Amino acid sequence: LPLDYSVSFCALPRRTLLTTDTSVSLTHSSLTMSKEATPMEELLGPNLLKKVGTSVTTQSAMKNKDLVLLYFSASWCPPCKAFSPLLARFYKTVAESSKVEVVFVSSDRSVEAFNEYYGKMPWLAIPADTGAAGIKNRLAQTLKISGIPTLIVLDAKTGNFVTDGARNEVSGAAESKDKSQELVKAWKEKESVPLSEAALGGGQQPNQNPIVRLIFTVLKNPMYIFAMIYFYKRALKWYNEQTQQIGGGEEAAAAEPVASAGEF
């Protein structure tokens, strides 16, 4: 059965979220640059990458933006690599006209992998240096990121939460300019809430029909596979035994002599 990456996601290994840099505190206050720091600076840090090797201040990057889409992704995740082109198409349609920005939050395992993957993207990114690991870790924990790709929409001015189900929505709208613009309009009209009040985690896993959900549940839990193999062997053994008993009875019946009319 081929995997449909439009309805799947990669579990996020814990080691890709955590940092061993003990100089980086993971508290909200440690990431506040000053009393004048904007909500986006507090969330994303003072600087972002505009492209590999080129940075821009978070404040200037978000100056005229209405929405920020946080894109949790990694080059080692096949569903991420399938979704990124769709997001790029959507971004190019709405970025300027609708004042939307995307920020890549990487879970790549090396700077080299990050640079190669991010080098193909048209949006901003949290830097891959060690100091930024604390920021990415705090974002993942705050937003309850359990799998990738995940796309979360925030109000660019307040940092308030809009939705964490944007991956599904973008997948359905990216091929159409009208649908893309309507989607952004719907996000802007939706009432945003502070992150502390948001119902997080519910929209990250793509909608799946029961069969697809069952398949991915089994694939993610190897013990289910072993149990299925065990019960399959038991069932096959029972079936073979029943077949042999039925076959044996038929052979015995065929071997018995048939009485002729004169014997009665």
C-alpha positions in Angstrom: 0.0 0.0 0.0 1.7 3.3 -1.0 1.8 5.9 1.7 -0.3 9.0 1.1 1.9 11.8 2.4 -1.0 14.2 2.2 -2.6 12.5 5.2 0.5 11.5 7.2 3.1 13.0 9.4 6.4 12.3 11.0 6.7 11.8 14.7 9.1 14.3 16.1 12.0 12.7 17.9 12.6 14.3 21.3 16.3 14.9 20.6 15.5 17.2 17.7 13.6 19.5 20.0 16.0 19.8 23.0 19.2 21.7 23.2 22.3 20.9 25.3 23.3 24.5 25.4 22.8 25.2 29.1 23.4 28.9 28.6 20.0 29.2 26.9 17.1 29.4 29.3 13.8 28.1 28.1 11.7 30.5 30.1 9.6 33.2 28.4 11.3 36.0 30.3 14.8 35.0 29.1 13.7 35.5 25.5 12.3 39.0 26.1 14.8 41.4 24.6 13.5 44.5 26.3 10.3 46.1 27.5 9.7 47.3 24.0 10.1 43.9 22.4 7.2 42.9 20.1 5.2 39.7 20.6 7.0 38.2 17.6 10.4 39.1 19.0 9.5 37.4 22.2 8.3 34.3 20.4 10.9 34.0 17.6 13.9 35.9 18.9 15.5 39.2 17.8 16.7 37.9 14.4 15.5 35.7 11.6 17.1 34.3 8.4 16.0 35.9 5.2 18.0 33.3 3.3 21.0 31.1 4.1 23.7 33.4 5.4 21.5 36.6 5.5 19.6 37.7 8.6 17.0 40.3 9.2 15.6 41.7 12.5 12.3 40.1 13.5 10.8 43.5 14.1 11.5 44.8 10.6 10.4 41.4 9.0 7.1 41.5 10.7 6.5 45.3 10.4 3.6 45.2 7.9 2.4 41.6 8.4 -1.0 40.5 9.6 -0.5 36.8 9.9 2.6 34.6 10.7 2.6 30.9 9.8 5.0 28.8 11.8 6.1 25.9 9.7 7.6 23.0 11.7 9.3 20.8 9.2 12.5 18.9 8.5 14.4 17.5 5.4 14.4 14.0 6.7 10.5 13.8 6.8 8.9 12.6 3.6 5.5 14.2 4.3 7.3 17.5 4.9 9.1 17.4 1.5 5.7 16.6 -0.1 4.0 19.5 1.6 6.6 22.2 1.2 6.0 22.8 -2.6 2.3 23.3 -1.8 3.1 25.8 0.9 5.5 27.6 -1.4 2.8 27.9 -4.0 0.3 29.2 -1.4 2.9 31.6 0.0 3.7 33.1 -3.4 0.0 33.7 -4.0 -0.8 35.4 -0.7 2.4 36.7 0.9 2.4 40.2 -0.4 -1.3 40.8 -1.2 -2.5 39.4 2.1 0.4 40.4 4.3 1.2 36.9 5.3 4.7 35.6 6.4 5.9 32.1 6.9 8.7 31.2 9.4 10.4 27.9 9.1 11.1 26.1 12.4 13.5 23.4 11.6 14.0 20.0 13.1 16.9 19.1 10.9 19.7 17.2 12.5 22.6 19.2 11.2 23.4 22.7 10.0 24.3 21.3 6.5 20.9 19.6 6.2 19.1 22.8 7.3 21.0 24.9 4.8 20.2 22.6 1.9 16.5 22.3 2.8 16.0 25.9 3.7 17.9 27.1 0.6 14.9 26.0 -1.5 12.4 27.9 0.6 11.1 31.5 -0.2 10.3 32.5 3.4 12.0 33.3 6.7 13.5 30.9 9.2 14.7 30.7 12.8 18.5 30.4 12.6 20.2 27.1 12.9 22.8 28.2 15.4 23.0 26.8 18.9 21.6 29.9 20.6 18.3 29.5 18.6 17.8 25.9 19.7 16.2 27.2 23.0 13.7 29.3 21.0 12.7 26.3 18.8 12.4 24.1 21.8 10.2 26.5 23.7 8.0 27.0 20.6 7.6 23.2 20.2 6.7 22.8 23.8 4.4 25.8 24.0 2.5 24.8 20.8 2.5 21.1 21.7 4.1 20.0 18.5 4.1 16.2 18.3 4.6 15.6 14.6 5.6 17.3 11.4 4.8 18.9 9.1 2.7 21.2 11.2 1.6 24.7 10.2 0.4 27.1 12.9 -1.2 30.5 12.2 -0.6 33.4 14.6 -1.6 37.0 14.6 1.5 38.9 13.6 0.8 41.9 15.8 -0.3 40.2 19.0 1.2 36.7 18.8 -2.3 35.3 19.5 -3.2 31.9 18.3 -5.5 31.5 15.2 -5.3 27.8 14.2 -3.0 24.8 14.2 -4.9 23.0 11.4 -3.5 25.1 8.6 -1.6 22.3 7.0 -4.9 20.6 5.9 -6.4 23.9 4.9 -3.4 25.0 2.8 -3.3 21.5 1.1 -6.8 22.1 -0.1 -6.4 25.7 -1.2 -2.9 25.9 -2.6 -3.8 25.0 -6.2 -6.3 27.9 -6.5 -5.6 31.6 -6.1 -9.2 32.3 -5.1 -9.3 29.5 -2.5 -5.9 30.7 -1.1 -7.1 34.2 -0.7 -10.4 33.1 0.8 -8.5 31.0 3.3 -6.4 33.9 4.5 -9.5 36.0 4.8 -11.1 33.3 7.0 -8.1 33.3 9.2 -8.2 37.0 9.6 -11.9 37.0 10.5 -11.4 34.3 13.1 -11.1 35.4 16.6 -7.6 34.9 17.9 -6.8 34.0 21.5 -3.7 34.2 23.7 -1.5 31.1 23.5 -2.2 30.4 27.1 -5.9 30.1 26.3 -5.6 28.2 23.0 -6.8 24.6 22.5 -3.5 23.3 21.1 -2.7 20.0 19.4 -6.1 19.2 18.1 -5.6 20.2 14.5 -2.0 19.1 13.9 -2.7 15.6 12.8 -4.3 15.6 9.3 -7.9 14.4 8.9 -7.9 10.8 8.1 -10.6 8.3 7.3 -10.8 5.4 9.7 -8.9 2.9 7.5 -6.0 5.3 6.9 -5.9 6.2 10.6 -5.9 2.5 11.6 -3.0 1.8 9.1 -0.8 4.6 10.5 -1.6 3.6 14.1 -0.4 0.0 13.3 2.7 1.3 11.5 3.6 3.5 14.5 3.2 0.6 17.0 5.3 -2.5 16.0 3.8 -4.6 18.7 0.5 -4.4 16.8 2.2 -5.9 13.8 3.7 -8.8 15.9 0.3 -9.5 17.5 -1.3 -9.6 14.0 1.3 -12.0 12.8 0.9 -14.2 15.8 -2.9 -14.3 15.5 -2.6 -14.9 11.7 -0.4 -17.9 12.3 -2.8 -19.3 14.9 -5.8 -18.8 12.6 -3.9 -20.4 9.7 -3.0 -23.4 11.9 -6.6 -23.8 13.0 -7.8 -23.5 9.4 -5.4 -26.2 8.2 -6.4 -28.5 11.1 -10.1 -28.1 10.2 -9.4 -28.7 6.5 -7.5 -31.9 7.3 -10.2 -33.2 9.6 -12.9 -32.5 6.9 -10.7 -34.1 4.2 -10.0 -37.1 6.4 -13.6 -37.7 7.0 -14.4 -37.5 3.3 -11.6 -40.0 2.5 -12.9 -42.4 5.2 -16.4 -42.3 3.9 -15.2 -42.9 0.3 -13.2 -45.9 1.5 -16.2 -47.7 3.1 -17.7 -50.4 0.8 -21.1 -49.6 -0.6 -23.7 -52.3 0.0 -25.4 -53.8 -3.1 -29.1 -54.4 -3.3 -28.7 -58.1 -2.9 -27.0 -57.8 0.5 -30.2 -56.6 2.1 
